[in-house]
Every structure is written in C-alpha cells, then in structure tokens.
Amino acid sequence: MNVLFTQNWDVIREREDEYLEFITDKYIPAVAELGLELVGGYYVEVGAGPSLVAAYSGENISRVNELVVSEKFRQITNELNLFIKNRRAALGISTGRVSQDPYTIQEGVWKWNHYYNVRPNRKDDYKKFLGQLQEVFAQLDFVELTEEWHMLYGGAADYLLEMTFKDPIDIARLLNNHQFRELEKLVKKELIVDYSNRMLRSTERFDKPRWITL
C-alpha cells in the first residue's frame, strides 16, 4: 500500500538563510534517519498555498503514523517551526484504483492535483468515471494518471487525484481534449462536490537545498 505524507509551509523571509542551513544540515537528514522517504519537493504555482510542498512516502500506514507522532519527529518539527509559517500536514493512502506500483520520485515534472469529495449516492458512478478517465489517458502520451489518494487527515477533501505532466503546456493540451472535457463536466456536475485544484512544479533536484526555497 502506498502511503503519502505531505508537509506544506511558507518560509519566514527574514530567516531564509538560517532556514536553508537548518533544512540542509539537520532537517532532511533527521527525517531520513527516522525512515520517511522523501519523494518530492514542489512549488505551488497555481492554487491555494502554502507555497512549498514536501512529500514523503511509505508502504505501511501504521509505520508512517508511528514516525510522524514520534518524539524525535516532533522535536525536529518544532525546530523547523522557527523558520517557517503556515505549516500544514496531511496523510493519505492509495485507493489502489489507479496504480499498484510503488510511489517514487518524479523529477522535472508538473502536477495537476484535484481535490474533492464524492457524492455518497454516486460512488459506483464515480468508479465508472475513473475507469473511463484511465481509458482516455491511455491514448495520450503527454499525461500520466499517477495516483488516487484517500486523504485520512489534513487534506483539502477526502480524495486527491494526481496527474503528472512533463510540461505545463501539456495541461492546456489536456484541457483541449474533447473526451477529457466531457468527463470533467460530468464529474463536476453530477459526481463530486467541494472541488478545488492546484498546479505544482517540481524542483530540479531533491538532494540540494534549492528545492525548498524560493
């Protein structure tokens, strides 16, 4: 089972240099030592903030929960809070309906993430929609339907549907696809509520400090 743990934050401008040193020398090594695998760093280009996203992955929900409530994680997070503001955390698990593959780092990509709740009386219709969406995406070579997450806490809604692109222009290409537009109209009008979305840009490298500073 893929498990996704994310943290979002904004850097306190007057503490950027100290933040950068702390993140590089202490925070990232400490989190890795705890056993959380860093699988992405993103800037929020379009949509609600905070502006920075750090994504971690695991295979066992109990283990990830154990790590994020541990004393060591709380201590390092308290230190992080000296340099940031608006920190939020979210935990989700893969529904298994989009992918069974391990969730790994994707460098040099853009994400178009969709957040929503499924209408209680339209669950079966929503599953049918998801299958139709996968069929459409299978015909396109510029977009990947990467994962569907059920957010257990901290998410904008119960579901996060994650799409991946190599270029932001490809998001516009998808929006111009007739089959996708028809499915999008259907799902928003009849199957889901509380919809929002964000476009995220990944950093060039995850092992260098620039992925988490603007």
URWO-V681421 format. One record per run of one state. SS is the DSSP state (hx for helix, st for strand, lp for the rest). FROM is the first residue (numbers start at 1). TO is the last residue. If there is no record, write none. Layout:
# URWO-V681421
<<SS | FROM | TO> <SS | FROM | TO>>
This chain:
# URWO-V681421
<<lp | 1 | 2> <st | 3 | 11> <lp | 12 | 12> <hx | 13 | 34> <lp | 35 | 36> <st | 37 | 46> <lp | 47 | 51> <st | 52 | 58> <lp | 59 | 60> <hx | 61 | 68> <lp | 69 | 70> <hx | 71 | 80> <lp | 81 | 83> <st | 84 | 94> <lp | 95 | 109> <st | 110 | 118> <lp | 119 | 119> <hx | 120 | 138> <lp | 139 | 143> <st | 144 | 153> <lp | 154 | 158> <st | 159 | 165> <lp | 166 | 168> <hx | 169 | 175> <lp | 176 | 177> <hx | 178 | 191> <st | 192 | 202> <lp | 203 | 208> <hx | 209 | 212> <lp | 213 | 214>>
